[in-house]
Amino acid sequence: MHSEKVVENNKSQYEALRLAKLMHYEILNTTAEYTFDRISHLAAGIFDAAGAGICFEGNASLFQKSIVGHPLVNPKLPLCNNVNVVTEGGSSIITAPLLTPEGYLLGVIYVSTVETIAPTEIQTKMLNLLAEMVMDKLESRMAMRNAFRAYDDRLHVLIHDLKNPMTTISLQSELMGRIPAIDDKAVLIAGKINSQSKKMVDSLNEILIPAKKAATGYKPEKAQIDLKEVLESVKLNFDLQLKNKGQSISINIYEPLLIFGDVNKLTVIFSQLVDNAIKFSPLGTEIKITHQSTATELTIAINDKGVGLTNEDLENTFIKFAPLSAAPTQKESSNGLGLITAGAFIDMHKGKLWAESDGKGLGATFYVKLPIR
């Protein structure tokens, strides 16, 4: 009885994490897109099939992102982690799984035929490749969106910080113009300063209006949090990805790390860094997370035994789209935007991000320094 309860709890945890990953991709209930329809057309062509499509399994139903050719009579598709063939009533449905880098099954790409067929090895391989293309598209799209959002947020914070002194200049110049003993020339200059500073404040407010209307605020919503709990949560989210590569993460932190920060943005920061360490580390290796702290600052170090970085890599690591000599150890997709997003969010916390490595094949350590308040 106890073992059944453990299995059920594990299933519930997996489903919660799977749905969270699906929501992260922002794909459910979106309109048709040419890129996904093109992939479906390729799938149909490989099998000379009557129909093809791409669908994702939500909380209670399947969402069909792409449909080409004949729609399915029965939209309920078999979901499994391998290519699957279902034959019924003289027709066949062949599916390939849409798996995240962590191993969560989000949906399938499928083809439907009007006669029963047995897919060849080449057809099976091609359908799997198309499924990988779908996931690569989702990954690259979200990486780009997150990077742009992070940069927008950082820009808006800088604008907000700039607005405060400009407002002070406007008020001080207005008061200066009201001093009884001031001469006319000084009054004129104060008036011009007041007028121009007000225009600049208005312009800055115009830039901030769309950000204020957004569902998520651009400013870090700081509260006291335990950074150790954030790191434990991030580790849990990568459980499947770690198992797939036989890797482990040791968090060598033995007391609460209380800090004032935005828990969502900090989660993104450390998720990107852990994801990076997993991708660029060989099978069966350990990733170590340690910390150092002072009265005012806290530094988290994420060390891996991976492919390492050259001196040139270290100079280019945080530059968008800069070519690096390092490559993921299992040919995982990597566009470099994760580190850019992390860096932008760290800037918003008035922190610092940097990397160190002794060279190729000698691993790397990424450091995040954050003010405690």
C-alpha positions, 0 to 999 in steps of 0.5 A: 500500500505504501509503495502504491502511494509513493508511485502515485505521488511520483506521478503527480509530481511528474505531471505538475512539472510536465504541465509547468514546462508546457506552460513555460513554452507559451504554446497552448491555445495559440494560433496556427503558425507557418513553421509548425505547419511546414513541419507537419507537411514534411511529416505527411510527405515522408509517409505519403499520408492523408494527414499530419499534425502536431499536438500538445497534451494540456491539463484535460485535453489535447491542443492541436497546434498544427493540422494539415490534410485530413483531420483526425476522426478520433482526436485522442492520440496515444502518447508514449516516449517512442514512435508508436503505430496504432492500426484501426479500421484499415488506417494507421496513425504513427506518432513520435514524442515531443520530449523536452530536454529534461525528458517531459512528454509534452505531446506528439507529431503524428501522421494518419494514413487511409491504409495500414502501413508499417513504417520503415526505419528511415521513416521512423528516424525522420519522424523523430527528427521532425519531433526534435525540430519542433522542440528546438523551435520551442526552445529557441523561441522561448530563449529569444522571448526571455532574453528580450523580456529581460533586456526590456525589464532592465531598460525599464528599471534604468529609465525608472531610476533616471526619472527620479533625479530628473523630477528633482531637477524639475522641482528645484529649477521651479523653486529657483525661479521663485526666489525673490532676489533672483535676476531676470536672466537666472529666472529665464534659465531656471524656466528653461531647465524646468521646461526641458526636465518636465519634457524628459520626465514625460518622455520617460513616463511614455516609455514606462506606460506599456511596461506598467500595463504588462501582466508581469511588472518590470521592476524586481518584486523584492521580498526576503527569501531563502536562496537555498530553497530557490536552489533546491527548487531549481535542482528538482526541476532538472531531476529528469535531465540529470537522470538522463545524463547520469549526473548529480547536483550537490548543494553544499549549503547548510544554512538558510541564505536570506536575501532580498530579491525577486524569487521568480527572476532569481529562479530564472537566473539559477535555472539558466546556469544549472541548465548550462552546467548540465548541457556542457558536462559529460555523462556521470559527472557532478555539479557542485553549488557552494556559497560565500557570504559577507555582511552585505553580499552573497556569492553563489558558485556553480562548478562543473567538470565539463568541457571548460572555456578558453580565454577567448570563450571567457571574453565572449561568454556573455555577448549575444550570439558570440561563437564559443569553442565549447559545445554541449556534450550530448548535442543538446540545443544551445543558443547562448541566450540563457546566459544573456537573460541571467545576466540581465536579471542579475543587473536588475538586482545590482549584482554581478555574473562572471565565469572562470575556467582553467581551460579546455576540458577542465570544467568551469565555474559561474559566479553570481554575486548579489547584495543581501538587501 
